[in-house]
């Protein structure tokens, strides 16, 4: 074996993987600039033939599941590396999955993003339609100066979707949900009827995040299942033909406001995949005040890059 490159942060790792196309990449999770989980996802696209072996101090089974869910082939805990690293490298190079002995008894394959995606796609209501013709879905972001502008922007999105016969899923804080309800009613929207028929689904953002966050990071398989179940149920109530579902809120923005930058970026990446795979129009609402601090300000471009369109109010 020959070492052909070394990277000290996540972004550099992605760049070198694309440039060097190595046979195997030994990857940490706790990297500066870009979390190792997100690094693995990007590498899988830019250097698909490269096999990935995670070597991390994290020993939680949930973290291992999330790491392998990116498409990585192996996971070794750093404290076990002396006796397991070489074995893991050889196993991964042979095309086998490898996890350390401490995880014996766990079935991580069934929890992977790829398997969950296949299971959801098998029951996806939109699958026949997507085979017939291409559908363009949106994952847009809007930046607002204050709460009032946030409510106005999301109200416009919700009204447009409901008028078109779409089902709408809203995930926001309690105060924003109340403000949205009030403004929609003021605009003559029969929210009670839409809620009763399942066309308007309003969820608390903190409770929703708790269903798929693991160690302050979104678990891909759990996130996909939560989103898939919500979309499948909402689609049943949609009045249009074909059925359409729209979703808006502040899951990733809340993580961003809490300083969980990598988690927010990873979640936006998952939303993009969900929008593309499962026929959902998504609008994410951020407060511009979240980008006034250093070092967050420079990361504005990272958020924009995960969306199909960007707008400021």
VOPAGU-2260 file (C-alpha; in pm, 1 decimal, decimal comma):
REM VOPAGU-2260
SITE   aa  ch    i         X         Y         Z
SITE  UNK   A    0       0,0       0,0       0,0
SITE  UNK   A    1     113,5     354,1     -73,6
SITE  UNK   A    2     -15,2     675,9      82,1
SITE  UNK   A    3     -80,5     919,2    -204,4
SITE  UNK   A    4    -240,5    1205,7     -12,3
SITE  UNK   A    5    -312,3    1347,8     331,2
SITE  UNK   A    6    -578,8    1606,5     421,5
SITE  UNK   A    7    -622,7    1795,5     748,5
SITE  UNK   A    8    -980,7    1920,7     702,0
SITE  UNK   A    9   -1302,2    1814,3     532,2
SITE  UNK   A   10   -1298,7    2042,8     231,7
SITE  UNK   A   11    -938,3    1950,6     152,2
SITE  UNK   A   12   -1032,0    1581,6     180,1
SITE  UNK   A   13   -1305,8    1620,6     -79,8
SITE  UNK   A   14   -1074,2    1810,7    -315,1
SITE  UNK   A   15    -792,7    1555,9    -287,8
SITE  UNK   A   16   -1026,7    1261,4    -329,1
SITE  UNK   A   17   -1160,4    1408,7    -651,9
SITE  UNK   A   18    -809,0    1484,8    -775,8
SITE  UNK   A   19    -634,4    1160,5    -675,3
SITE  UNK   A   20    -918,7     903,6    -702,5
SITE  UNK   A   21    -760,0     674,2    -440,3
SITE  UNK   A   22    -849,2     307,7    -395,0
SITE  UNK   A   23    -929,0     360,3     -26,5
SITE  UNK   A   24    -978,6     662,4     200,0
SITE  UNK   A   25    -929,5     643,6     577,3
SITE  UNK   A   26   -1161,1     911,0     708,8
SITE  UNK   A   27   -1222,2    1073,7    1048,3
SITE  UNK   A   28   -1560,6    1217,9    1147,8
SITE  UNK   A   29   -1450,4    1513,9    1360,8
SITE  UNK   A   30   -1290,5    1725,4    1088,3
SITE  UNK   A   31   -1273,3    2106,8    1068,3
SITE  UNK   A   32   -1457,8    2295,3     791,9
SITE  UNK   A   33   -1669,3    1995,0     687,3
SITE  UNK   A   34   -1789,6    1701,5     896,5
SITE  UNK   A   35   -1662,1    1357,4     793,9
SITE  UNK   A   36   -2015,2    1229,5     728,5
SITE  UNK   A   37   -2073,3    1505,3     473,2
SITE  UNK   A   38   -1723,1    1450,1     331,6
SITE  UNK   A   39   -1811,2    1086,2     267,3
SITE  UNK   A   40   -2132,9    1179,9      86,9
SITE  UNK   A   41   -1950,5    1419,4    -142,7
SITE  UNK   A   42   -1667,3    1175,9    -209,1
SITE  UNK   A   43   -1916,8     907,1    -307,8
SITE  UNK   A   44   -2027,7    1135,8    -590,8
SITE  UNK   A   45   -1688,2    1273,7    -693,4
SITE  UNK   A   46   -1481,7     956,3    -656,7
SITE  UNK   A   47   -1734,5     670,1    -666,1
SITE  UNK   A   48   -1473,4     395,9    -698,6
SITE  UNK   A   49   -1294,2     500,8    -380,3
SITE  UNK   A   50   -1374,4     283,4     -80,9
SITE  UNK   A   51   -1414,9     461,5     254,6
SITE  UNK   A   52   -1309,6     333,5     596,3
SITE  UNK   A   53   -1406,2     555,1     890,2
SITE  UNK   A   54   -1162,5     571,4    1181,8
SITE  UNK   A   55   -1311,8     779,2    1460,6
SITE  UNK   A   56   -1318,1     815,6    1837,8
SITE  UNK   A   57   -1699,9     799,4    1821,6
SITE  UNK   A   58   -1816,2     459,6    1947,3
SITE  UNK   A   59   -2195,2     500,0    1938,6
SITE  UNK   A   60   -2377,3     242,0    1726,0
SITE  UNK   A   61   -2600,9     522,1    1594,1
SITE  UNK   A   62   -2296,2     713,8    1471,0
SITE  UNK   A   63   -2159,9     399,1    1304,0
SITE  UNK   A   64   -2494,6     346,0    1133,0
SITE  UNK   A   65   -2495,5     704,9    1010,0
SITE  UNK   A   66   -2139,1     672,4     880,0
SITE  UNK   A   67   -2206,5     348,9     693,4
SITE  UNK   A   68   -2530,1     499,5     565,5
SITE  UNK   A   69   -2323,6     734,1     347,1
SITE  UNK   A   70   -2203,6     436,1     146,0
SITE  UNK   A   71   -1879,9     385,8     339,4
SITE  UNK   A   72   -1763,3      25,7     370,0
SITE  UNK   A   73   -1602,0      19,4     713,7
SITE  UNK   A   74   -1574,3     167,6    1061,9
SITE  UNK   A   75   -1298,9     135,1    1322,6
SITE  UNK   A   76   -1290,6     307,6    1661,5
SITE  UNK   A   77    -957,6     485,9    1713,3
SITE  UNK   A   78    -886,1     313,6    2043,6
SITE  UNK   A   79    -914,1     -21,6    1861,3
SITE  UNK   A   80    -712,0      83,5    1556,9
SITE  UNK   A   81    -390,0     -84,7    1664,4
SITE  UNK   A   82    -543,8    -430,8    1632,4
SITE  UNK   A   83    -821,0    -363,8    1378,7
SITE  UNK   A   84    -710,7     -94,3    1133,2
SITE  UNK   A   85    -504,0    -314,5     901,6
SITE  UNK   A   86    -769,7    -586,1     908,1
SITE  UNK   A   87   -1031,9    -324,5     822,6
SITE  UNK   A   88    -829,1    -181,6     534,4
SITE  UNK   A   89    -777,3    -526,5     380,0
SITE  UNK   A   90   -1143,5    -622,4     422,8
SITE  UNK   A   91   -1269,4    -301,3     263,2
SITE  UNK   A   92   -1027,1    -336,5     -26,8
SITE  UNK   A   93   -1168,9    -686,3     -84,9
SITE  UNK   A   94   -1513,7    -529,7    -115,6
SITE  UNK   A   95   -1634,6    -649,6     224,3
SITE  UNK   A   96   -1801,2    -445,7     496,8
SITE  UNK   A   97   -1595,1    -416,0     814,9
SITE  UNK   A   98   -1691,8    -293,4    1160,6
SITE  UNK   A   99   -1492,3    -338,0    1479,4
SITE  UNK   A  100   -1548,5    -634,9    1708,6
SITE  UNK   A  101   -1712,7    -414,4    1969,4
SITE  UNK   A  102   -2009,9    -378,8    1733,6
SITE  UNK   A  103   -2070,8    -749,9    1686,3
SITE  UNK   A  104   -2440,4    -825,0    1687,0
SITE  UNK   A  105   -2538,6    -499,1    1515,7
SITE  UNK   A  106   -2685,4    -508,5    1165,4
SITE  UNK   A  107   -2581,0    -174,8    1021,6
SITE  UNK   A  108   -2663,9    -257,8     658,7
SITE  UNK   A  109   -3039,7    -249,7     718,1
SITE  UNK   A  110   -3011,2      98,4     864,2
SITE  UNK   A  111   -2824,1     248,3     571,6
SITE  UNK   A  112   -2957,8     537,4     366,4
SITE  UNK   A  113   -2943,3     334,6      46,5
SITE  UNK   A  114   -3156,4      51,6     184,7
SITE  UNK   A  115   -3406,6     291,2     340,6
SITE  UNK   A  116   -3428,7     475,6       9,7
SITE  UNK   A  117   -3504,4     153,3    -176,3
SITE  UNK   A  118   -3772,9      57,0      73,9
SITE  UNK   A  119   -3942,8     395,8      47,4
SITE  UNK   A  120   -3913,7     408,2    -329,9
SITE  UNK   A  121   -4091,4      71,6    -348,2
SITE  UNK   A  122   -4404,0     220,3    -189,4
SITE  UNK   A  123   -4368,4     575,6    -319,8
SITE  UNK   A  124   -4697,5     703,2    -460,2
SITE  UNK   A  125   -4513,6     913,7    -715,8
SITE  UNK   A  126   -4297,9     635,9    -861,6
SITE  UNK   A  127   -4528,7     546,9   -1155,9
SITE  UNK   A  128   -4564,8     913,0   -1249,0
SITE  UNK   A  129   -4189,1     972,6   -1231,7
SITE  UNK   A  130   -4132,3     684,7   -1470,9
SITE  UNK   A  131   -4375,2     834,7   -1720,7
SITE  UNK   A  132   -4230,4    1185,7   -1734,8
SITE  UNK   A  133   -3972,7    1399,4   -1566,1
SITE  UNK   A  134   -4090,9    1625,3   -1284,2
SITE  UNK   A  135   -3892,4    1927,1   -1174,1
SITE  UNK   A  136   -3904,0    1979,4    -798,6
SITE  UNK   A  137   -3783,3    2277,0    -600,5
SITE  UNK   A  138   -3570,5    2305,6    -289,7
SITE  UNK   A  139   -3555,7    2681,1    -238,7
SITE  UNK   A  140   -3427,1    2907,4      35,7
SITE  UNK   A  141   -3545,2    3252,2     138,8
SITE  UNK   A  142   -3365,9    3488,3     375,7
SITE  UNK   A  143   -3577,0    3718,3     591,4
SITE  UNK   A  144   -3481,9    4026,8     795,5
SITE  UNK   A  145   -3724,6    3947,6    1081,2
SITE  UNK   A  146   -4008,9    3727,6    1204,7
SITE  UNK   A  147   -4275,7    3932,7    1029,6
SITE  UNK   A  148   -4111,1    3886,9     691,1
SITE  UNK   A  149   -4066,3    3516,5     765,4
SITE  UNK   A  150   -4440,1    3474,2     826,3
SITE  UNK   A  151   -4529,1    3672,4     512,8
SITE  UNK   A  152   -4294,9    3462,4     298,0
SITE  UNK   A  153   -4417,6    3126,0     424,2
SITE  UNK   A  154   -4780,6    3236,6     408,9
SITE  UNK   A  155   -4739,1    3318,9      39,3
SITE  UNK   A  156   -4583,3    2975,5     -23,3
SITE  UNK   A  157   -4859,5    2793,0     169,1
SITE  UNK   A  158   -5144,2    2983,4       5,0
SITE  UNK   A  159   -5010,7    2917,1    -344,3
SITE  UNK   A  160   -4976,7    2545,9    -274,0
SITE  UNK   A  161   -5321,7    2509,0    -117,5
SITE  UNK   A  162   -5487,5    2701,6    -401,3
SITE  UNK   A  163   -5325,5    2460,4    -647,1
SITE  UNK   A  164   -5472,0    2164,2    -460,2
SITE  UNK   A  165   -5141,8    2056,4    -304,4
SITE  UNK   A  166   -5101,5    1917,4      43,5
SITE  UNK   A  167   -4876,5    2130,1     266,6
SITE  UNK   A  168   -4643,7    2027,9     549,7
SITE  UNK   A  169   -4524,1    2307,0     781,0
SITE  UNK   A  170   -4244,1    2250,5    1032,8
SITE  UNK   A  171   -4182,4    2555,8    1249,5
SITE  UNK   A  172   -4160,5    2689,8    1603,0
SITE  UNK   A  173   -4481,6    2722,1    1802,8
SITE  UNK   A  174   -4483,3    3101,7    1773,8
SITE  UNK   A  175   -4435,8    3091,2    1395,8
SITE  UNK   A  176   -4703,4    2824,6    1355,9
SITE  UNK   A  177   -4951,1    3041,6    1545,4
SITE  UNK   A  178   -4860,2    3347,4    1337,7
SITE  UNK   A  179   -4896,1    3150,4    1014,9
SITE  UNK   A  180   -5235,0    3018,7    1123,7
SITE  UNK   A  181   -5357,0    3368,6    1206,1
SITE  UNK   A  182   -5234,5    3520,6     879,8
SITE  UNK   A  183   -5377,4    3237,9     668,1
SITE  UNK   A  184   -5715,6    3280,2     836,5
SITE  UNK   A  185   -5699,9    3655,3     778,0
SITE  UNK   A  186   -5646,0    3580,0     408,7
SITE  UNK   A  187   -5957,6    3368,0     400,0
SITE  UNK   A  188   -5790,2    3027,5     400,6
SITE  UNK   A  189   -6005,1    2761,1     568,3
SITE  UNK   A  190   -5719,0    2611,1     767,4
SITE  UNK   A  191   -5951,7    2403,4     986,3
SITE  UNK   A  192   -6096,4    2222,2     684,7
SITE  UNK   A  193   -5754,0    2174,5     525,6
SITE  UNK   A  194   -5623,2    2032,1     853,7
SITE  UNK   A  195   -5921,0    1801,0     894,4
SITE  UNK   A  196   -5877,4    1663,1     542,7
SITE  UNK   A  197   -5501,7    1618,3     589,6
SITE  UNK   A  198   -5403,8    1885,8     336,7
SITE  UNK   A  199   -5245,7    2111,5     600,7
SITE  UNK   A  200   -5004,6    1943,9     842,9
SITE  UNK   A  201   -4841,6    2168,1    1104,8
SITE  UNK   A  202   -4555,0    2021,7    1311,8
SITE  UNK   A  203   -4330,7    2154,0    1586,9
SITE  UNK   A  204   -3974,4    2189,5    1460,9
SITE  UNK   A  205   -3801,3    2073,9    1780,8
SITE  UNK   A  206   -4017,6    1763,0    1808,4
SITE  UNK   A  207   -3964,2    1681,3    1442,1
SITE  UNK   A  208   -3586,8    1715,9    1468,5
SITE  UNK   A  209   -3583,5    1485,5    1770,9
SITE  UNK   A  210   -3719,2    1201,7    1555,2
SITE  UNK   A  211   -3410,8    1177,8    1333,5
SITE  UNK   A  212   -3120,7    1358,8    1503,3
SITE  UNK   A  213   -2845,4    1138,5    1649,9
SITE  UNK   A  214   -2558,3    1294,7    1842,8
SITE  UNK   A  215   -2645,7    1638,5    1702,4
SITE  UNK   A  216   -2636,2    1513,3    1341,6
SITE  UNK   A  217   -2925,3    1408,6    1115,1
SITE  UNK   A  218   -2937,4    1032,1    1069,8
SITE  UNK   A  219   -2999,6     977,1     695,5
SITE  UNK   A  220   -3208,7     661,3     729,1
SITE  UNK   A  221   -3425,9     803,2    1005,5
SITE  UNK   A  222   -3468,3    1134,3     825,6
SITE  UNK   A  223   -3571,5     959,3     506,0
SITE  UNK   A  224   -3826,7     745,8     688,1
SITE  UNK   A  225   -3977,6    1040,7     876,0
SITE  UNK   A  226   -4000,2    1250,0     559,2
SITE  UNK   A  227   -4123,9     956,6     353,3
SITE  UNK   A  228   -4404,4     873,6     593,8
SITE  UNK   A  229   -4513,8    1239,0     608,7
SITE  UNK   A  230   -4510,6    1282,0     231,5
SITE  UNK   A  231   -4690,8     953,7     167,4
SITE  UNK   A  232   -4970,5    1042,5     408,1
SITE  UNK   A  233   -5001,7    1402,4     285,9
SITE  UNK   A  234   -5013,2    1292,1     -78,2
SITE  UNK   A  235   -5330,0    1096,2      -7,5
SITE  UNK   A  236   -5508,5    1424,3      70,3
SITE  UNK   A  237   -5372,4    1625,7    -224,1
SITE  UNK   A  238   -5644,6    1727,8    -468,3
SITE  UNK   A  239   -5436,6    1783,4    -779,4
SITE  UNK   A  240   -5360,6    1536,6   -1055,6
SITE  UNK   A  241   -5088,6    1431,9   -1021,2
SITE  UNK   A  242   -5082,2    1470,7    -640,3
SITE  UNK   A  243   -4831,5    1727,6    -521,5
SITE  UNK   A  244   -4686,2    1793,3    -178,3
SITE  UNK   A  245   -4520,7    2115,6     -61,6
SITE  UNK   A  246   -4319,8    2154,5     259,1
SITE  UNK   A  247   -4179,2    2460,5     431,9
SITE  UNK   A  248   -4024,8    2553,8     763,4
SITE  UNK   A  249   -3710,8    2591,4     964,9
SITE  UNK   A  250   -3551,0    2258,3    1058,8
SITE  UNK   A  251   -3206,8    2332,9     917,1
SITE  UNK   A  252   -3236,0    2706,1    1000,8
SITE  UNK   A  253   -3297,7    2619,8    1366,4
SITE  UNK   A  254   -2988,9    2397,9    1373,1
SITE  UNK   A  255   -2792,9    2680,1    1210,6
SITE  UNK   A  256   -2916,1    2933,8    1466,6
SITE  UNK   A  257   -2805,3    2695,9    1743,8
SITE  UNK   A  258   -2452,5    2689,5    1599,8
SITE  UNK   A  259   -2482,1    2336,6    1457,8
SITE  UNK   A  260   -2346,2    2434,0    1119,1
SITE  UNK   A  261   -2247,3    2089,2     989,6
SITE  UNK   A  262   -2581,3    1944,7    1096,6
SITE  UNK   A  263   -2768,6    2219,9     910,3
SITE  UNK   A  264   -2566,4    2166,0     591,1
SITE  UNK   A  265   -2614,7    1789,4     607,2
SITE  UNK   A  266   -2988,2    1828,2     661,2
SITE  UNK   A  267   -3019,4    2066,7     364,4
SITE  UNK   A  268   -2838,0    1806,5     155,5
SITE  UNK   A  269   -3092,0    1544,6     264,8
SITE  UNK   A  270   -3381,6    1779,6     183,0
SITE  UNK   A  271   -3243,2    1816,3    -169,7
SITE  UNK   A  272   -3237,6    1440,7    -214,0
SITE  UNK   A  273   -3590,3    1409,8     -75,7
SITE  UNK   A  274   -3717,1    1685,8    -306,1
SITE  UNK   A  275   -3562,8    1517,5    -609,3
SITE  UNK   A  276   -3657,8    1160,9    -523,0
SITE  UNK   A  277   -4003,3    1199,4    -375,6
SITE  UNK   A  278   -4172,7    1481,7    -564,1
SITE  UNK   A  279   -4180,6    1749,7    -293,7
SITE  UNK   A  280   -4144,5    2127,5    -328,1
SITE  UNK   A  281   -3947,8    2256,5     -27,4
SITE  UNK   A  282   -3896,6    2610,8     103,6
SITE  UNK   A  283   -3647,8    2675,8     385,3
SITE  UNK   A  284   -3666,2    3005,8     573,6
SITE  UNK   A  285   -3356,6    3163,7     733,3
SITE  UNK   A  286   -3317,5    3481,5     934,9
SITE  UNK   A  287   -3042,4    3702,9     796,9
SITE  UNK   A  288   -2932,4    3776,7    1155,3
SITE  UNK   A  289   -2796,8    3421,4    1167,8
SITE  UNK   A  290   -2529,7    3522,9     917,5
SITE  UNK   A  291   -2414,3    3843,2    1081,6
SITE  UNK   A  292   -2171,1    3674,0    1318,5
SITE  UNK   A  293   -1824,0    3546,6    1241,4
SITE  UNK   A  294   -1741,9    3284,5    1124,4
SITE  UNK   A  295   -2098,7    3214,7    1005,2
SITE  UNK   A  296   -2106,7    3500,4     753,7
SITE  UNK   A  297   -1879,0    3331,6     502,4
SITE  UNK   A  298   -2094,7    3015,8     515,2
SITE  UNK   A  299   -2386,9    3189,6     342,5
SITE  UNK   A  300   -2265,0    3041,9      14,8
SITE  UNK   A  301   -2267,4    2690,6     162,0
SITE  UNK   A  302   -2636,5    2722,7     241,3
SITE  UNK   A  303   -2718,6    2868,9     -99,7
SITE  UNK   A  304   -2530,5    2590,9    -277,6
SITE  UNK   A  305   -2765,3    2328,0    -134,7
SITE  UNK   A  306   -3074,0    2490,7    -291,4
SITE  UNK   A  307   -3219,4    2518,0    -640,7
SITE  UNK   A  308   -3306,0    2887,6    -596,5
SITE  UNK   A  309   -3221,4    3167,8    -352,0
SITE  UNK   A  310   -3436,0    3467,3    -262,1
SITE  UNK   A  311   -3419,5    3751,0      -7,1
SITE  UNK   A  312   -3717,2    3943,4     132,6
